[in-house]
Amino acid sequence: MQASTHRLQSLIFSMFVIVLCSSQVNRLIDAEVGEDRGQMLPGCVEAGWEVSTATMEL
């Protein structure tokens, strides 16, 4: 019983660390990359690339 409790606590802690690291990495990426306005796509921003919920579902 004690081993199962320890494994569960270890799993919960590991999941917490993963979520924490993931959110930190996402913040760093957002700060580095900034807003994605399609500037890396052919024709740059002037090409009229539209990013919306509807186009992301394609």
N, C-alpha and C positions, 0 to 999 in steps of 0.2 A: 504494500500500500504506500509506503514512504517513497519508494522508487518511482511509482507512478505520479505521485504528487510533485516530486522533484522534476521529472521529465516534463510535466505539464507547465510548471513554472518556468523551466528553461525554454520551452517552446514559445510561451507567451512573451518572455523577455526578448527572444530572438526576433519574433515578429515585430515587436515594438522598435527594436534597433533598425530593422529593415525599413519600416515605415518612416522613421526619423531620418535615416540616411537618404532615402528616396526623396523626401520633401526638401532636404537640403540641396541635393543634386539638382532637383527641378528649379529651385530658386537661383542657383548658380548659372544654370543654362539660360534661364529667362534673363538674367542680368547680362550675360555675355552675348546672347543672340538678339535679344530685344523682340520687338513685334515682328511677326512674319507677315509681310505685306506682299509677298510674291516677288521680291526683288531678285531672287536667284532663278526665277523661271524665265523661259525665253520671252524676250520683249520687255523685260523688267516690269515695273509697276504700270507703265504707260500701256501695256498690252491689255489691261482691263481684267486681269485674273481676279476672280471673286471667290473669297473663302467665306462660306456660311455654313450653318448647320445642315442645310439641304445638300450642298455640294460635298460636304464631308462624308455623307452617308453613301455616296456612290461607290 
